[in-house]
Amino acid sequence: MPMAFLPVTREEMLERGWEQPDFVYICGDAYVDHPSFGAAIICRVLESHGYKVCFIAQPDWKTTEDFTRFGEPRLGFLVSAGNIDSMVNHYTVAKKPRKKDYYTPGGEMGKRPDRATIVYCNKLREVYKKTPIIIGGVEASLRRLSHYDYWDNKVRRSILLDSGADLLLYGMGEHQIIEMADALDSGIPINELTFLRGSVYKTKDISRAVDYIMLPKYKEVLKDKDKYNESFLIQYQNTDAVLGQTLIEEYDEWTVVQNPPSPPLRTAELDKVYALNFERNYHPMYIEKGGIPAIEEVKFSLVSNRGCFGNCNFCALAFHQGRVVTARSHHSLIAEAEKITWDPDFKGYIHDVGGPTANFRGPACKKQLEHGACRDRQCLWPTKCPNLEVDHKDYVQLLRKIREIPRIKKVFIRSGIRYDYLIYDKDETFFNELCKYHVSGQLKVAPEHVSEKVLMKMGKPAGDVYQRFVKKYYDINKRLGKEQYLVPYLMSSHPGSDLDAAIELAEYLRDIHHMPEQVQDFYPTPGTLSTAMYYTEKDPRTGEKVYVPKSPHEKAMQRALMQYRLPQNYDLVMEALKKAGRQDLIGFDKNCLIRPRQMQRDFQYKGGKPGAGKGGQKGGTKGGDQKKPAKKKTIRNVHKKKG
């Protein structure tokens, strides 16, 4: 049977000879049949096991009409908000509406509701009172138990209760979606599915749960931030498929039970998933509206691995995918790369070969496969674990094979290099080949901050590790005769970052002559250790008090300090420096961030530009734009000085 998109209309379903689908998948994203989209993977996995799946993308939630398009499915509805949380999709960290939805035709906003999973399920229940509803995806996965919600500024219940769904599948989902489907197909009622790993169910009788941990009750978590941290830490320590235990959380009317995580897919299983019959594009119905912007970066990219043992505190990946890294085989990736080369839009460039962290191609150590990821020790923080196996040989061989494929001109790595893991490798082969073959003029890396007290709260390595990486990067490029630059990702207002830390970061940017075009503010999303710190102002691991910048004005000052050269930020920078007692940074010395107020006004009136003129800061005012090489040069020169 030739490849084809799943039915999106009743007519298409009937053309296949189906009277009734087994499952109807309802998604907050547009329909993109590409393995970088979770909905596409789940649907194709179900299809490969013989299930009939129909797809409803971005239904109109103001009526029930779209939800009844295919009638009642034989086994159930599958509901997901899409590739990212619907609230993150809609709002910036300042809680202002975003201007573009990358997962909607033409980037148009407003095609999905806030809290899409809840809204879709409630709409389904208006029509289908008893049909099983199973929720999944990132939004459901990260909200599976009680969680702090930044947008409401309160602790919300498990999304399983607010949605009215029958079952929640968390994590990547391939194992449990088939186990769930087979169980329903065999006639087991949905309320009897209490045995699936990687699932959350609601009950009034916990007698079936074994080897469980009782979390603090929801009403306790709601009132007591210490209880919240206690609950979160238990959840955080039970995300591993080997060590994870069943967790139980009591509410007034229900008890929510989270079964242990489903084991990560092994290499052969991953290969099988990525070999399924994906169309690798958005549905043709979106062509007239300009297509789906989210496909642009991933259409010619290869997903090499899953999981991440880097485990930064502000990242929810460990909560969703886990810390144990699994990778696809060379054969699988090469076969996909060869398929990509025959796409009529392919220009010879593979945009990425990576995953959550590009240069992780296996577990951190052999122990993880048998005994799980350590609960009380991190692989890379605060320093490298003695058991960590640092080895890029497999990745080097993979990239060499992909480079040799006919019609491929260049293979880039854009999904993120873990620079500390790279600098710990005594074999410089990968570092050399990275610079020689896989950088498109500049490499983006994520030191995130320079203040040691902030880096500790982020779970990032000490600053000297990054400086070693910077020096080595430019040394290698110089030896290769290449002019390639580093663009650092940096974050403002993370827990632990006071004005002193923000000023320290501004001074670092001054010293490397770099001003970010965009500033990344810490965004408290469900499922992260940093979000727990933000809400409780304590570190869940130690109970230690943590300074948290919460007021919009202080956060604005910290952002402004990262772009202190911009005239519109002058007043905020002046206020921040005075408040911190750092008037030494106001003046005409080369180390000053800004001029005194009257001189600044005269300077602007005479048409001066930040960074120019006698006594001003030298070098470019921006960085991170590939189309403006002059900006890159300033980054390179300063990093050379630092090295």
PyMOL commands that set and color helices and strands:
alter all, ss='L'
color gray80, all
select helices_A, chain A and resi 10-15+38-48+66-68+86-90+105-107+116-127+137-142+159-163+174-185+190-192+218-223+225-236+267-274+284-289+295-298+317-320+330-341+367-371+393-403+419-423+429-437+452-458+463-480+499-511+529-536+552-562+567-579+583-585+597-605+629-642
alter helices_A, ss='H'
color red, helices_A
select strands_A, chain A and resi 23-27+32-33+53-57+76-80+133-136+147-149+154-156+167-169+199-203+212-214+246-250+255-258+281-282+301-303+305-306+326-327+349-350+352-354+410-411+442-448+485-492+520-521
alter strands_A, ss='S'
color yellow, strands_A
deselect
rebuild
show_as cartoon
